[in-house]
Amino acid sequence: MTFENAAEAAEFIKQKTDHRPRIAIVLGSGLGAFGDELNDAVAIPYEEIPHFVRSTVEGHAGRLVIGTSGGVPLIVQQGRFHYYEGYSMEQVMFPMRVFGRMGIEAVVLTNAAGSLKAGMRPGDLM
């Protein structure tokens, strides 16, 4: 994956929306529905984005959602790519390169995790 590939993907995404987010959120298992709650949203399946690969993990929607939450423009990655799926590290990291080309200044990464704390419930933030 080259910087030109990232620039091409970033331009493709920008053409789909007037939003210019500065924050990206990568949703892990269990939080994918957050992307569906964005306002004035546009969803782009990964297979439509140049040079993106597909997420093969069950429950990962495999799309980018660009919209707003609380008036803040966001780009949300619903499902991500993993090295254990057989993708190269370049492919796994490619969305971060694209976000950089889009002017994203902060990335929030989430994941599924377990807890031994009795008061923790599924969906709680840790």
DRENPA-3360 file (N, C-alpha, C; in nm, 2 decimals, always signed):
BEGIN
1 = MTFENAAE = +0.08/-0.12/+0.00/+0.00/+0.00/+0.00/+0.09/+0.12/+0.00 ~ +0.06/+0.21/-0.09/+0.14/+0.33/-0.10/+0.07/+0.46/-0.05 ~ +0.14/+0.57/-0.04/+0.08/+0.69/+0.00/-0.02/+0.73/-0.11 ~ +0.01/+0.70/-0.23/-0.09/+0.73/-0.34/-0.22/+0.65/-0.33 ~ -0.20/+0.53/-0.28/-0.32/+0.44/-0.26/-0.41/+0.51/-0.15 ~ -0.34/+0.55/-0.04/-0.41/+0.62/+0.07/-0.48/+0.75/+0.02 ~ -0.41/+0.82/-0.06/-0.47/+0.95/-0.11/-0.59/+0.92/-0.20 ~ -0.58/+0.82/-0.28/-0.69/+0.78/-0.36/-0.82/+0.74/-0.28;
9 = AAEFIKQK = -0.79/+0.66/-0.18/-0.90/+0.62/-0.09/-0.96/+0.73/-0.02 ~ -0.87/+0.82/+0.04/-0.92/+0.94/+0.11/-1.01/+1.03/+0.02 ~ -0.96/+1.05/-0.10/-1.04/+1.14/-0.19/-1.18/+1.07/-0.22 ~ -1.18/+0.94/-0.24/-1.30/+0.87/-0.27/-1.40/+0.89/-0.16 ~ -1.35/+0.88/-0.03/-1.44/+0.89/+0.09/-1.49/+1.04/+0.10 ~ -1.40/+1.13/+0.08/-1.44/+1.28/+0.09/-1.55/+1.31/-0.01 ~ -1.54/+1.25/-0.13/-1.64/+1.28/-0.23/-1.78/+1.23/-0.19 ~ -1.79/+1.14/-0.09/-1.92/+1.09/-0.05/-2.00/+1.17/+0.05;
17 = TDHRPRIA = -1.93/+1.27/+0.11/-1.99/+1.35/+0.22/-1.93/+1.49/+0.22 ~ -2.01/+1.58/+0.28/-1.97/+1.72/+0.30/-1.90/+1.73/+0.44 ~ -1.92/+1.63/+0.53/-1.86/+1.63/+0.66/-1.70/+1.62/+0.65 ~ -1.63/+1.69/+0.73/-1.49/+1.68/+0.73/-1.44/+1.65/+0.88 ~ -1.46/+1.53/+0.91/-1.43/+1.49/+1.05/-1.28/+1.50/+1.08 ~ -1.25/+1.53/+1.21/-1.11/+1.53/+1.26/-1.09/+1.42/+1.36 ~ -1.20/+1.34/+1.39/-1.19/+1.23/+1.49/-1.24/+1.11/+1.42 ~ -1.17/+1.00/+1.43/-1.21/+0.87/+1.39/-1.23/+0.78/+1.51;
25 = IVLGSGLG = -1.33/+0.69/+1.50/-1.35/+0.59/+1.60/-1.35/+0.45/+1.53 ~ -1.27/+0.36/+1.58/-1.26/+0.22/+1.53/-1.34/+0.14/+1.63 ~ -1.45/+0.09/+1.58/-1.54/+0.01/+1.67/-1.51/-0.13/+1.68 ~ -1.49/-0.18/+1.80/-1.46/-0.32/+1.82/-1.59/-0.40/+1.84 ~ -1.58/-0.53/+1.86/-1.69/-0.62/+1.88/-1.78/-0.56/+1.99 ~ -1.91/-0.56/+1.96/-2.01/-0.52/+2.06/-2.04/-0.37/+2.06 ~ -1.96/-0.29/+1.99/-1.99/-0.15/+1.98/-2.03/-0.10/+1.84 ~ -2.04/-0.20/+1.75/-2.07/-0.16/+1.61/-2.19/-0.08/+1.58;
33 = AFGDELND = -2.29/-0.10/+1.67/-2.42/-0.02/+1.65/-2.40/+0.13/+1.67 ~ -2.29/+0.17/+1.73/-2.27/+0.32/+1.75/-2.27/+0.39/+1.62 ~ -2.21/+0.33/+1.52/-2.21/+0.39/+1.39/-2.35/+0.41/+1.33 ~ -2.44/+0.33/+1.36/-2.58/+0.34/+1.31/-2.65/+0.45/+1.38 ~ -2.60/+0.51/+1.49/-2.67/+0.61/+1.56/-2.62/+0.75/+1.51 ~ -2.52/+0.76/+1.42/-2.48/+0.89/+1.38/-2.59/+0.96/+1.30 ~ -2.59/+1.10/+1.31/-2.68/+1.18/+1.24/-2.63/+1.22/+1.10 ~ -2.72/+1.24/+1.01/-2.68/+1.29/+0.87/-2.56/+1.20/+0.82;
41 = AVAIPYEE = -2.58/+1.07/+0.83/-2.47/+0.98/+0.80/-2.47/+0.92/+0.66 ~ -2.35/+0.89/+0.62/-2.33/+0.82/+0.49/-2.25/+0.70/+0.53 ~ -2.29/+0.58/+0.48/-2.22/+0.46/+0.51/-2.16/+0.41/+0.37 ~ -2.03/+0.37/+0.38/-1.96/+0.32/+0.26/-1.90/+0.18/+0.29 ~ -1.95/+0.08/+0.22/-1.90/-0.05/+0.24/-1.75/-0.06/+0.20 ~ -1.67/-0.13/+0.28/-1.53/-0.14/+0.25/-1.50/-0.18/+0.10 ~ -1.58/-0.27/+0.05/-1.55/-0.32/-0.08/-1.56/-0.21/-0.19 ~ -1.63/-0.10/-0.16/-1.64/+0.01/-0.25/-1.52/+0.11/-0.25;
49 = IPHFVRST = -1.45/+0.10/-0.14/-1.34/+0.20/-0.12/-1.21/+0.15/-0.18 ~ -1.15/+0.22/-0.27/-1.03/+0.18/-0.33/-0.92/+0.13/-0.23 ~ -0.87/+0.01/-0.26/-0.76/-0.05/-0.18/-0.79/-0.10/-0.04 ~ -0.92/-0.09/+0.00/-0.96/-0.15/+0.13/-0.98/-0.30/+0.11 ~ -0.96/-0.37/+0.21/-0.99/-0.51/+0.21/-1.12/-0.54/+0.29 ~ -1.17/-0.66/+0.30/-1.29/-0.69/+0.37/-1.27/-0.74/+0.51 ~ -1.35/-0.70/+0.60/-1.35/-0.76/+0.73/-1.42/-0.89/+0.73 ~ -1.35/-0.99/+0.78/-1.42/-1.13/+0.78/-1.46/-1.17/+0.92;
57 = VEGHAGRL = -1.45/-1.09/+1.02/-1.49/-1.12/+1.15/-1.64/-1.11/+1.16 ~ -1.70/-1.22/+1.21/-1.85/-1.22/+1.23/-1.90/-1.11/+1.32 ~ -2.00/-1.04/+1.28/-2.05/-0.92/+1.35/-1.99/-0.79/+1.32 ~ -1.89/-0.79/+1.24/-1.83/-0.66/+1.19/-1.89/-0.62/+1.06 ~ -1.96/-0.51/+1.06/-2.03/-0.46/+0.94/-1.95/-0.44/+0.82 ~ -1.82/-0.41/+0.83/-1.73/-0.39/+0.72/-1.77/-0.26/+0.64 ~ -1.78/-0.15/+0.71/-1.80/-0.02/+0.64/-1.76/+0.09/+0.72 ~ -1.74/+0.21/+0.65/-1.71/+0.33/+0.72/-1.84/+0.41/+0.72;
65 = VIGTSGGV = -1.87/+0.48/+0.84/-1.98/+0.56/+0.85/-1.93/+0.70/+0.89 ~ -1.97/+0.80/+0.81/-1.94/+0.94/+0.83/-2.06/+1.02/+0.86 ~ -2.06/+1.08/+0.98/-2.18/+1.16/+1.02/-2.15/+1.24/+1.14 ~ -2.25/+1.28/+1.22/-2.22/+1.36/+1.34/-2.28/+1.29/+1.46 ~ -2.22/+1.32/+1.58/-2.28/+1.28/+1.71/-2.26/+1.40/+1.80 ~ -2.37/+1.45/+1.85/-2.36/+1.57/+1.94/-2.31/+1.69/+1.86 ~ -2.33/+1.70/+1.73/-2.28/+1.81/+1.65/-2.14/+1.79/+1.60 ~ -2.07/+1.69/+1.65/-1.93/+1.67/+1.61/-1.92/+1.57/+1.49;
73 = PLIVQQGR = -1.85/+1.61/+1.39/-1.83/+1.52/+1.27/-1.74/+1.41/+1.31 ~ -1.78/+1.29/+1.27/-1.70/+1.17/+1.30/-1.69/+1.08/+1.18 ~ -1.58/+1.00/+1.17/-1.58/+0.89/+1.08/-1.56/+0.77/+1.17 ~ -1.64/+0.67/+1.14/-1.65/+0.55/+1.23/-1.62/+0.43/+1.14 ~ -1.53/+0.35/+1.19/-1.49/+0.22/+1.12/-1.57/+0.11/+1.19 ~ -1.67/+0.06/+1.12/-1.75/-0.06/+1.17/-1.69/-0.19/+1.12 ~ -1.60/-0.24/+1.21/-1.52/-0.36/+1.17/-1.39/-0.32/+1.12 ~ -1.29/-0.40/+1.15/-1.15/-0.37/+1.11/-1.09/-0.50/+1.06;
81 = FHYYEGYS = -0.97/-0.48/+1.01/-0.89/-0.59/+0.95/-0.79/-0.64/+1.05 ~ -0.77/-0.77/+1.06/-0.67/-0.82/+1.15/-0.56/-0.90/+1.08 ~ -0.45/-0.90/+1.14/-0.34/-0.98/+1.09/-0.37/-1.13/+1.09 ~ -0.45/-1.17/+1.20/-0.48/-1.32/+1.21/-0.58/-1.36/+1.10 ~ -0.64/-1.26/+1.03/-0.73/-1.30/+0.92/-0.65/-1.33/+0.79 ~ -0.52/-1.31/+0.80/-0.43/-1.34/+0.68/-0.39/-1.21/+0.61 ~ -0.43/-1.09/+0.66/-0.39/-0.97/+0.59/-0.25/-0.93/+0.63 ~ -0.18/-0.86/+0.55/-0.05/-0.81/+0.58/-0.07/-0.69/+0.68;
89 = MEQVMFPM = +0.04/-0.65/+0.74/+0.04/-0.54/+0.84/+0.01/-0.41/+0.76 ~ +0.05/-0.40/+0.63/+0.02/-0.28/+0.55/-0.13/-0.27/+0.53 ~ -0.20/-0.39/+0.50/-0.34/-0.39/+0.48/-0.41/-0.35/+0.61 ~ -0.36/-0.41/+0.73/-0.43/-0.38/+0.86/-0.42/-0.24/+0.89 ~ -0.31/-0.17/+0.86/-0.28/-0.03/+0.90/-0.34/+0.07/+0.80 ~ -0.38/+0.02/+0.68/-0.41/+0.11/+0.57/-0.52/+0.21/+0.61 ~ -0.63/+0.17/+0.68/-0.73/+0.28/+0.72/-0.66/+0.39/+0.80 ~ -0.56/+0.37/+0.88/-0.50/+0.47/+0.96/-0.43/+0.57/+0.86;
97 = RVFGRMGI = -0.36/+0.51/+0.76/-0.30/+0.60/+0.66/-0.40/+0.69/+0.58 ~ -0.52/+0.62/+0.55/-0.62/+0.70/+0.49/-0.68/+0.81/+0.58 ~ -0.70/+0.78/+0.71/-0.74/+0.88/+0.80/-0.64/+0.99/+0.81 ~ -0.52/+0.96/+0.81/-0.41/+1.07/+0.81/-0.43/+1.16/+0.69 ~ -0.45/+1.10/+0.57/-0.47/+1.18/+0.45/-0.59/+1.26/+0.45 ~ -0.69/+1.22/+0.53/-0.82/+1.29/+0.54/-0.81/+1.41/+0.64 ~ -0.70/+1.42/+0.71/-0.68/+1.52/+0.82/-0.73/+1.48/+0.95 ~ -0.75/+1.35/+0.98/-0.80/+1.31/+1.11/-0.69/+1.34/+1.21;
105 = EAVVLTNA = -0.72/+1.40/+1.32/-0.63/+1.44/+1.42/-0.63/+1.35/+1.55 ~ -0.73/+1.27/+1.57/-0.74/+1.18/+1.68/-0.82/+1.05/+1.64 ~ -0.77/+0.94/+1.69/-0.83/+0.81/+1.67/-0.86/+0.75/+1.80 ~ -0.99/+0.70/+1.82/-1.03/+0.63/+1.93/-1.04/+0.48/+1.89 ~ -0.96/+0.40/+1.95/-0.97/+0.25/+1.92/-1.05/+0.18/+2.03 ~ -1.14/+0.10/+1.99/-1.21/+0.02/+2.09/-1.19/-0.13/+2.06 ~ -1.22/-0.21/+2.16/-1.21/-0.36/+2.14/-1.30/-0.43/+2.24 ~ -1.32/-0.56/+2.21/-1.39/-0.64/+2.31/-1.29/-0.69/+2.41;
113 = AGSLKAGM = -1.33/-0.69/+2.54/-1.24/-0.74/+2.65/-1.33/-0.80/+2.76 ~ -1.27/-0.88/+2.83/-1.34/-0.94/+2.95/-1.29/-0.88/+3.08 ~ -1.37/-0.90/+3.18/-1.34/-0.85/+3.31/-1.37/-0.95/+3.42 ~ -1.29/-0.95/+3.52/-1.32/-1.03/+3.64/-1.40/-0.96/+3.74 ~ -1.42/-0.83/+3.72/-1.49/-0.74/+3.82/-1.64/-0.77/+3.82 ~ -1.69/-0.81/+3.93/-1.83/-0.85/+3.94/-1.93/-0.75/+3.88 ~ -1.90/-0.62/+3.90/-2.00/-0.51/+3.86/-2.00/-0.48/+3.71 ~ -1.90/-0.53/+3.64/-1.89/-0.50/+3.50/-2.00/-0.58/+3.42;
121 = RPGDLM = -2.06/-0.52/+3.33/-2.16/-0.58/+3.24/-2.12/-0.57/+3.10 ~ -2.17/-0.66/+3.01/-2.14/-0.64/+2.87/-2.18/-0.50/+2.82 ~ -2.09/-0.44/+2.75/-2.12/-0.31/+2.69/-2.06/-0.20/+2.78 ~ -2.02/-0.23/+2.91/-1.96/-0.12/+2.99/-1.83/-0.08/+2.94 ~ -1.79/+0.04/+2.95/-1.66/+0.09/+2.91/-1.56/+0.06/+3.03 ~ -1.44/+0.02/+2.99/-1.34/-0.02/+3.09/-1.23/+0.09/+3.09;
% end
